[in-house]
Structure formats: structure tokens, C-alpha cells
Amino acid sequence: MKSKPIIRQFGLITLLLLIILVDLSAQCPMCKMAAESNLESGGSAGAGLNKGILFMLSMPYLIVASLAFVWFKNRNREEDEFLQDVEELLQEQ
């Protein structure tokens, strides 16, 4: 039963990091230079560049989190079915 406090701590740390790092600059120097030069010349190509990079960065984490959630739910279901089978066998005897 030690996994629940660990999961809660991990979730709390993740939530705090998301709140603190909202305005994190996620641009590499080349992208930043290209976006700044585009904005200085009157273009608007660099306006959403930072959000696009953060969006692409978040996708692998969301996929892994979704797979972990599905695995966790199925693992609990299999354990419940096993316990039900054992209880049925004990009641038959």
C-alpha cells in the first residue's frame, strides 16, 4: 500500500511544476533568433512558436500517462476477477 502516497506526491510535484513553469521559454537559440527577426520585420510567424513547441513536448508525456492509466485500470480489474474466482471456489467447498 506504499504506492498511493508515492502517486500522490508525484501528482503534487507535477502540479506544482506545471503551475510554476507556465511561462517557460522553450525555444532553441536558432528558433528564437528566427522568430525575433520575423517579428521585427512585421511578420507574425513567431507569435505561436513557443506554444507549439510546448504542445509537441507534451504529447509524449500524455501518451505515456494514458498507457499507464489503462494498464493500471486493467491490472486492478484482473486482480478483482482473480479474487472473485477464489471466493467462488471457496464457497463451493
N, CA, C and O atoms as CSV, one atom per row, in Angstrom:
chain,resi,resn,atom,element,x,y,z
A,1,MET,N,N,0.805,-1.195,0.000
A,1,MET,CA,C,0.000,0.000,0.000
A,1,MET,C,C,0.853,1.266,0.000
A,1,MET,O,O,0.334,2.357,0.235
A,2,LYS,N,N,2.135,1.137,-0.256
A,2,LYS,CA,C,3.012,2.301,-0.283
A,2,LYS,C,C,2.880,3.094,-1.570
A,2,LYS,O,O,3.347,4.231,-1.643
A,3,SER,N,N,2.257,2.520,-2.579
A,3,SER,CA,C,2.202,3.186,-3.879
A,3,SER,C,C,1.289,4.399,-3.872
A,3,SER,O,O,1.534,5.342,-4.624
A,4,LYS,N,N,0.247,4.412,-3.054
A,4,LYS,CA,C,-0.676,5.541,-3.059
A,4,LYS,C,C,-0.021,6.838,-2.597
A,4,LYS,O,O,-0.212,7.862,-3.253
A,5,PRO,N,N,0.754,6.850,-1.484
A,5,PRO,CA,C,1.418,8.106,-1.121
A,5,PRO,C,C,2.433,8.549,-2.166
A,5,PRO,O,O,2.610,9.747,-2.388
A,6,ILE,N,N,3.098,7.602,-2.806
A,6,ILE,CA,C,4.073,7.955,-3.836
A,6,ILE,C,C,3.366,8.588,-5.030
A,6,ILE,O,O,3.848,9.571,-5.592
A,7,ILE,N,N,2.230,8.027,-5.414
A,7,ILE,CA,C,1.470,8.576,-6.534
A,7,ILE,C,C,0.973,9.977,-6.192
A,7,ILE,O,O,1.011,10.877,-7.031
A,8,ARG,N,N,0.508,10.157,-4.965
A,8,ARG,CA,C,0.038,11.482,-4.551
A,8,ARG,C,C,1.173,12.495,-4.559
A,8,ARG,O,O,0.993,13.625,-5.012
A,9,GLN,N,N,2.342,12.097,-4.060
A,9,GLN,CA,C,3.483,13.003,-4.049
A,9,GLN,C,C,3.907,13.352,-5.468
A,9,GLN,O,O,4.204,14.510,-5.760
A,10,PHE,N,N,3.938,12.370,-6.341
A,10,PHE,CA,C,4.305,12.616,-7.732
A,10,PHE,C,C,3.309,13.564,-8.390
A,10,PHE,O,O,3.703,14.480,-9.113
A,11,GLY,N,N,2.025,13.347,-8.142
A,11,GLY,CA,C,0.999,14.217,-8.707
A,11,GLY,C,C,1.111,15.630,-8.184
A,11,GLY,O,O,0.946,16.584,-8.945
A,12,LEU,N,N,1.391,15.788,-6.887
A,12,LEU,CA,C,1.536,17.118,-6.307
A,12,LEU,C,C,2.742,17.846,-6.881
A,12,LEU,O,O,2.659,19.032,-7.201
A,13,ILE,N,N,3.857,17.145,-7.013
A,13,ILE,CA,C,5.058,17.753,-7.591
A,13,ILE,C,C,4.812,18.152,-9.035
A,13,ILE,O,O,5.213,19.238,-9.455
A,14,THR,N,N,4.154,17.285,-9.801
A,14,THR,CA,C,3.844,17.590,-11.197
A,14,THR,C,C,2.946,18.814,-11.301
A,14,THR,O,O,3.179,19.687,-12.137
A,15,LEU,N,N,1.928,18.883,-10.464
A,15,LEU,CA,C,1.017,20.026,-10.473
A,15,LEU,C,C,1.747,21.313,-10.126
A,15,LEU,O,O,1.530,22.338,-10.771
A,16,LEU,N,N,2.604,21.274,-9.122
A,16,LEU,CA,C,3.361,22.461,-8.748
A,16,LEU,C,C,4.288,22.913,-9.873
A,16,LEU,O,O,4.406,24.108,-10.142
A,17,LEU,N,N,4.942,21.961,-10.524
A,17,LEU,CA,C,5.828,22.316,-11.638
A,17,LEU,C,C,5.051,22.940,-12.790
A,17,LEU,O,O,5.521,23.892,-13.414
A,18,LEU,N,N,3.857,22.405,-13.074
A,18,LEU,CA,C,3.048,22.968,-14.150
A,18,LEU,C,C,2.601,24.389,-13.825
A,18,LEU,O,O,2.536,25.239,-14.713
A,19,ILE,N,N,2.297,24.647,-12.573
A,19,ILE,CA,C,1.874,25.986,-12.177
A,19,ILE,C,C,3.048,26.960,-12.237
A,19,ILE,O,O,2.899,28.090,-12.701
A,20,ILE,N,N,4.213,26.520,-11.765
A,20,ILE,CA,C,5.379,27.398,-11.688
A,20,ILE,C,C,5.964,27.663,-13.071
A,20,ILE,O,O,6.379,28.788,-13.349
A,21,LEU,N,N,6.008,26.680,-13.928
A,21,LEU,CA,C,6.719,26.784,-15.200
A,21,LEU,C,C,5.812,27.118,-16.382
A,21,LEU,O,O,6.119,26.730,-17.510
A,22,VAL,N,N,4.707,27.825,-16.158
A,22,VAL,CA,C,3.777,28.129,-17.232
A,22,VAL,C,C,4.436,28.988,-18.308
A,22,VAL,O,O,4.242,28.749,-19.499
A,23,ASP,N,N,5.205,29.976,-17.897
A,23,ASP,CA,C,5.805,30.898,-18.859
A,23,ASP,C,C,7.230,30.514,-19.230
A,23,ASP,O,O,8.052,31.377,-19.538
A,24,LEU,N,N,7.515,29.244,-19.199
A,24,LEU,CA,C,8.848,28.754,-19.518
A,24,LEU,C,C,9.159,29.000,-20.988
A,24,LEU,O,O,8.336,28.711,-21.857
A,25,SER,N,N,10.329,29.525,-21.264
A,25,SER,CA,C,10.744,29.745,-22.636
A,25,SER,C,C,11.325,28.447,-23.179
A,25,SER,O,O,12.378,27.995,-22.728
A,26,ALA,N,N,10.634,27.846,-24.153
A,26,ALA,CA,C,11.033,26.528,-24.648
A,26,ALA,C,C,11.601,26.592,-26.058
A,26,ALA,O,O,11.428,25.656,-26.838
A,27,GLN,N,N,12.265,27.671,-26.388
A,27,GLN,CA,C,12.764,27.813,-27.746
A,27,GLN,C,C,14.274,27.634,-27.779
A,27,GLN,O,O,14.996,28.104,-26.899
A,28,CYS,N,N,14.728,26.947,-28.807
A,28,CYS,CA,C,16.164,26.832,-29.003
A,28,CYS,C,C,16.681,28.172,-29.533
A,28,CYS,O,O,15.892,28.978,-30.026
A,29,PRO,N,N,17.973,28.421,-29.442
A,29,PRO,CA,C,18.501,29.720,-29.891
A,29,PRO,C,C,18.212,30.022,-31.370
A,29,PRO,O,O,17.923,31.168,-31.715
A,30,MET,N,N,18.285,29.029,-32.232
A,30,MET,CA,C,18.025,29.272,-33.660
A,30,MET,C,C,16.562,29.652,-33.890
A,30,MET,O,O,16.264,30.575,-34.648
A,31,CYS,N,N,15.652,28.931,-33.228
A,31,CYS,CA,C,14.227,29.241,-33.385
A,31,CYS,C,C,13.919,30.615,-32.824
A,31,CYS,O,O,13.149,31.379,-33.406
A,32,LYS,N,N,14.530,30.925,-31.682
A,32,LYS,CA,C,14.290,32.225,-31.048
A,32,LYS,C,C,14.782,33.357,-31.946
A,32,LYS,O,O,14.102,34.371,-32.102
A,33,MET,N,N,15.959,33.182,-32.532
A,33,MET,CA,C,16.512,34.216,-33.410
A,33,MET,C,C,15.636,34.388,-34.653
A,33,MET,O,O,15.385,35.514,-35.084
A,34,ALA,N,N,15.175,33.286,-35.225
A,34,ALA,CA,C,14.322,33.366,-36.411
A,34,ALA,C,C,12.988,34.028,-36.076
A,34,ALA,O,O,12.479,34.834,-36.854
A,35,ALA,N,N,12.431,33.691,-34.934
A,35,ALA,CA,C,11.151,34.284,-34.540
A,35,ALA,C,C,11.292,35.770,-34.252
A,35,ALA,O,O,10.430,36.560,-34.638
A,36,GLU,N,N,12.377,36.163,-33.573
A,36,GLU,CA,C,12.588,37.579,-33.269
A,36,GLU,C,C,12.800,38.386,-34.540
A,36,GLU,O,O,12.273,39.492,-34.664
A,37,SER,N,N,13.563,37.852,-35.481
A,37,SER,CA,C,13.794,38.597,-36.724
A,37,SER,C,C,12.503,38.688,-37.535
A,37,SER,O,O,12.264,39.693,-38.205
A,38,ASN,N,N,11.679,37.659,-37.481
A,38,ASN,CA,C,10.401,37.693,-38.192
A,38,ASN,C,C,9.476,38.727,-37.567
A,38,ASN,O,O,8.814,39.478,-38.283
A,39,LEU,N,N,9.424,38.774,-36.242
A,39,LEU,CA,C,8.555,39.740,-35.566
A,39,LEU,C,C,9.039,41.169,-35.781
A,39,LEU,O,O,8.223,42.080,-35.913
A,40,GLU,N,N,10.367,41.381,-35.817
A,40,GLU,CA,C,10.916,42.725,-36.037
A,40,GLU,C,C,10.608,43.228,-37.437
A,40,GLU,O,O,10.446,44.430,-37.646
A,41,SER,N,N,10.528,42.315,-38.395
A,41,SER,CA,C,10.241,42.741,-39.770
A,41,SER,C,C,8.740,42.811,-40.044
A,41,SER,O,O,8.333,43.000,-41.190
A,42,GLY,N,N,7.926,42.664,-39.022
A,42,GLY,CA,C,6.485,42.816,-39.194
A,42,GLY,C,C,5.724,41.525,-39.393
A,42,GLY,O,O,4.510,41.566,-39.591
A,43,GLY,N,N,6.373,40.403,-39.351
A,43,GLY,CA,C,5.698,39.126,-39.531
A,43,GLY,C,C,5.064,38.647,-38.232
A,43,GLY,O,O,5.302,39.196,-37.157
A,44,SER,N,N,4.257,37.616,-38.367
A,44,SER,CA,C,3.602,37.066,-37.173
A,44,SER,C,C,3.871,35.561,-37.031
A,44,SER,O,O,3.157,34.870,-36.304
A,45,ALA,N,N,4.885,35.061,-37.715
A,45,ALA,CA,C,5.159,33.624,-37.701
A,45,ALA,C,C,5.678,33.152,-36.348
A,45,ALA,O,O,5.465,31.998,-35.977
A,46,GLY,N,N,6.349,34.017,-35.614
A,46,GLY,CA,C,6.933,33.603,-34.346
A,46,GLY,C,C,6.011,33.742,-33.154
A,46,GLY,O,O,6.399,33.390,-32.040
A,47,ALA,N,N,4.806,34.242,-33.353
A,47,ALA,CA,C,3.914,34.508,-32.222
A,47,ALA,C,C,3.504,33.230,-31.499
A,47,ALA,O,O,3.457,33.213,-30.269
A,48,GLY,N,N,3.210,32.175,-32.223
A,48,GLY,CA,C,2.766,30.943,-31.588
A,48,GLY,C,C,3.827,29.865,-31.533
A,48,GLY,O,O,3.522,28.711,-31.230
A,49,LEU,N,N,5.060,30.217,-31.817
A,49,LEU,CA,C,6.133,29.226,-31.871
A,49,LEU,C,C,6.381,28.572,-30.508
A,49,LEU,O,O,6.548,27.356,-30.425
A,50,ASN,N,N,6.403,29.364,-29.459
A,50,ASN,CA,C,6.672,28.819,-28.130
A,50,ASN,C,C,5.568,27.857,-27.700
A,50,ASN,O,O,5.858,26.790,-27.158
A,51,LYS,N,N,4.320,28.216,-27.931
A,51,LYS,CA,C,3.212,27.327,-27.563
A,51,LYS,C,C,3.235,26.047,-28.394
A,51,LYS,O,O,2.900,24.974,-27.892
A,52,GLY,N,N,3.626,26.155,-29.648
A,52,GLY,CA,C,3.732,24.965,-30.489
A,52,GLY,C,C,4.799,24.004,-29.999
A,52,GLY,O,O,4.609,22.788,-30.020
A,53,ILE,N,N,5.921,24.551,-29.560
A,53,ILE,CA,C,6.991,23.703,-29.037
A,53,ILE,C,C,6.549,23.019,-27.754
A,53,ILE,O,O,6.798,21.828,-27.567
A,54,LEU,N,N,5.893,23.764,-26.869
A,54,LEU,CA,C,5.400,23.168,-25.635
A,54,LEU,C,C,4.337,22.106,-25.907
A,54,LEU,O,O,4.284,21.091,-25.212
A,55,PHE,N,N,3.497,22.330,-26.907
A,55,PHE,CA,C,2.480,21.348,-27.278
A,55,PHE,C,C,3.139,20.057,-27.766
A,55,PHE,O,O,2.756,18.964,-27.346
A,56,MET,N,N,4.123,20.185,-28.647
A,56,MET,CA,C,4.814,18.992,-29.149
A,56,MET,C,C,5.563,18.274,-28.042
A,56,MET,O,O,5.672,17.048,-28.065
A,57,LEU,N,N,6.079,19.014,-27.076
A,57,LEU,CA,C,6.791,18.414,-25.958
A,57,LEU,C,C,5.844,17.650,-25.043
A,57,LEU,O,O,6.239,16.650,-24.443
A,58,SER,N,N,4.612,18.101,-24.928
A,58,SER,CA,C,3.671,17.471,-24.005
A,58,SER,C,C,3.066,16.182,-24.556
A,58,SER,O,O,2.610,15.347,-23.775
A,59,MET,N,N,3.049,15.998,-25.845
A,59,MET,CA,C,2.405,14.823,-26.434
A,59,MET,C,C,3.005,13.492,-25.974
A,59,MET,O,O,2.236,12.603,-25.607
A,60,PRO,N,N,4.316,13.297,-25.968
A,60,PRO,CA,C,4.843,12.009,-25.490
A,60,PRO,C,C,4.467,11.723,-24.039
A,60,PRO,O,O,4.192,10.579,-23.678
A,61,TYR,N,N,4.457,12.760,-23.215
A,61,TYR,CA,C,4.089,12.571,-21.809
A,61,TYR,C,C,2.620,12.176,-21.682
A,61,TYR,O,O,2.279,11.320,-20.866
A,62,LEU,N,N,1.756,12.787,-22.475
A,62,LEU,CA,C,0.339,12.436,-22.423
A,62,LEU,C,C,0.099,11.003,-22.901
A,62,LEU,O,O,-0.742,10.296,-22.347
A,63,ILE,N,N,0.826,10.583,-23.912
A,63,ILE,CA,C,0.680,9.216,-24.418
A,63,ILE,C,C,1.125,8.207,-23.364
A,63,ILE,O,O,0.431,7.222,-23.112
A,64,VAL,N,N,2.285,8.451,-22.745
A,64,VAL,CA,C,2.784,7.537,-21.716
A,64,VAL,C,C,1.839,7.518,-20.517
A,64,VAL,O,O,1.576,6.456,-19.952
A,65,ALA,N,N,1.328,8.682,-20.127
A,65,ALA,CA,C,0.398,8.741,-18.996
A,65,ALA,C,C,-0.895,7.989,-19.312
A,65,ALA,O,O,-1.447,7.316,-18.442
A,66,SER,N,N,-1.377,8.099,-20.540
A,66,SER,CA,C,-2.589,7.380,-20.927
A,66,SER,C,C,-2.373,5.870,-20.898
A,66,SER,O,O,-3.224,5.129,-20.407
A,67,LEU,N,N,-1.255,5.423,-21.415
A,67,LEU,CA,C,-0.944,3.989,-21.392
A,67,LEU,C,C,-0.807,3.480,-19.958
A,67,LEU,O,O,-1.275,2.386,-19.640
A,68,ALA,N,N,-0.170,4.266,-19.094
A,68,ALA,CA,C,-0.021,3.869,-17.702
A,68,ALA,C,C,-1.383,3.788,-17.013
A,68,ALA,O,O,-1.619,2.885,-16.211
A,69,PHE,N,N,-2.271,4.721,-17.319
A,69,PHE,CA,C,-3.607,4.716,-16.726
A,69,PHE,C,C,-4.392,3.486,-17.163
A,69,PHE,O,O,-5.033,2.835,-16.339
A,70,VAL,N,N,-4.345,3.162,-18.451
A,70,VAL,CA,C,-5.053,1.981,-18.960
A,70,VAL,C,C,-4.481,0.718,-18.336
A,70,VAL,O,O,-5.234,-0.174,-17.945
A,71,TRP,N,N,-3.159,0.631,-18.239
A,71,TRP,CA,C,-2.533,-0.533,-17.621
A,71,TRP,C,C,-2.954,-0.657,-16.163
A,71,TRP,O,O,-3.271,-1.752,-15.700
A,72,PHE,N,N,-2.959,0.461,-15.435
A,72,PHE,CA,C,-3.321,0.445,-14.019
A,72,PHE,C,C,-4.759,-0.012,-13.826
A,72,PHE,O,O,-5.043,-0.811,-12.934
A,73,LYS,N,N,-5.670,0.491,-14.657
A,73,LYS,CA,C,-7.078,0.090,-14.539
A,73,LYS,C,C,-7.254,-1.394,-14.865
A,73,LYS,O,O,-7.987,-2.091,-14.163
A,74,ASN,N,N,-6.608,-1.881,-15.901
A,74,ASN,CA,C,-6.723,-3.297,-16.273
A,74,ASN,C,C,-6.074,-4.203,-15.229
A,74,ASN,O,O,-6.569,-5.301,-14.976
A,75,ARG,N,N,-4.999,-3.770,-14.633
A,75,ARG,CA,C,-4.335,-4.563,-13.605
A,75,ARG,C,C,-5.261,-4.747,-12.410
A,75,ARG,O,O,-5.361,-5.850,-11.872
A,76,ASN,N,N,-5.931,-3.695,-11.994
A,76,ASN,CA,C,-6.859,-3.795,-10.866
A,76,ASN,C,C,-8.047,-4.687,-11.213
A,76,ASN,O,O,-8.519,-5.439,-10.361
A,77,ARG,N,N,-8.532,-4.616,-12.440
A,77,ARG,CA,C,-9.664,-5.433,-12.857
A,77,ARG,C,C,-9.285,-6.911,-12.837
A,77,ARG,O,O,-10.081,-7.742,-12.398
A,78,GLU,N,N,-8.097,-7.250,-13.300
A,78,GLU,CA,C,-7.651,-8.642,-13.302
A,78,GLU,C,C,-7.516,-9.169,-11.877
A,78,GLU,O,O,-7.864,-10.317,-11.604
A,79,GLU,N,N,-7.016,-8.340,-10.976
A,79,GLU,CA,C,-6.898,-8.766,-9.590
A,79,GLU,C,C,-8.276,-8.984,-8.979
A,79,GLU,O,O,-8.476,-9.946,-8.237
A,80,ASP,N,N,-9.230,-8.104,-9.281
A,80,ASP,CA,C,-10.590,-8.260,-8.763
A,80,ASP,C,C,-11.234,-9.539,-9.286
A,80,ASP,O,O,-11.891,-10.253,-8.529
A,81,GLU,N,N,-11.052,-9.837,-10.573
A,81,GLU,CA,C,-11.606,-11.057,-11.145
A,81,GLU,C,C,-10.976,-12.294,-10.500
A,81,GLU,O,O,-11.669,-13.278,-10.241
A,82,PHE,N,N,-9.686,-12.248,-10.244
A,82,PHE,CA,C,-8.999,-13.362,-9.606
A,82,PHE,C,C,-9.545,-13.588,-8.198
A,82,PHE,O,O,-9.799,-14.725,-7.801
A,83,LEU,N,N,-9.724,-12.503,-7.447
A,83,LEU,CA,C,-10.261,-12.632,-6.098
A,83,LEU,C,C,-11.688,-13.176,-6.109
A,83,LEU,O,O,-12.058,-13.966,-5.239
A,84,GLN,N,N,-12.486,-12.761,-7.083
A,84,GLN,CA,C,-13.847,-13.282,-7.198
A,84,GLN,C,C,-13.833,-14.777,-7.504
A,84,GLN,O,O,-14.626,-15.537,-6.947
A,85,ASP,N,N,-12.935,-15.194,-8.386
A,85,ASP,CA,C,-12.822,-16.619,-8.710
A,85,ASP,C,C,-12.425,-17.429,-7.478
A,85,ASP,O,O,-12.962,-18.512,-7.247
A,86,VAL,N,N,-11.497,-16.914,-6.697
A,86,VAL,CA,C,-11.063,-17.613,-5.489
A,86,VAL,C,C,-12.214,-17.700,-4.490
A,86,VAL,O,O,-12.423,-18.742,-3.868
A,87,GLU,N,N,-12.959,-16.605,-4.336
A,87,GLU,CA,C,-14.099,-16.619,-3.417
A,87,GLU,C,C,-15.163,-17.620,-3.864
A,87,GLU,O,O,-15.746,-18.315,-3.032
A,88,GLU,N,N,-15.420,-17.698,-5.162
A,88,GLU,CA,C,-16.387,-18.665,-5.682
A,88,GLU,C,C,-15.935,-20.094,-5.414
A,88,GLU,O,O,-16.741,-20.947,-5.044
A,89,LEU,N,N,-14.635,-20.355,-5.602
A,89,LEU,CA,C,-14.129,-21.704,-5.343
A,89,LEU,C,C,-14.228,-22.053,-3.864
A,89,LEU,O,O,-14.539,-23.193,-3.518
A,90,LEU,N,N,-13.972,-21.100,-2.999
A,90,LEU,CA,C,-14.079,-21.354,-1.554
A,90,LEU,C,C,-15.518,-21.569,-1.118
A,90,LEU,O,O,-15.778,-22.356,-0.209
A,91,GLN,N,N,-16.454,-20.878,-1.756
A,91,GLN,CA,C,-17.866,-21.042,-1.402
A,91,GLN,C,C,-18.412,-22.386,-1.877
A,91,GLN,O,O,-19.316,-22.934,-1.247
A,92,GLU,N,N,-17.888,-22.923,-2.966
A,92,GLU,CA,C,-18.321,-24.214,-3.480
A,92,GLU,C,C,-17.936,-25.354,-2.543
A,92,GLU,O,O,-18.622,-26.376,-2.496
A,93,GLN,N,N,-16.869,-25.191,-1.813
A,93,GLN,CA,C,-16.385,-26.262,-0.933
A,93,GLN,C,C,-17.087,-26.261,0.359
A,93,GLN,O,O,-16.803,-27.097,1.217
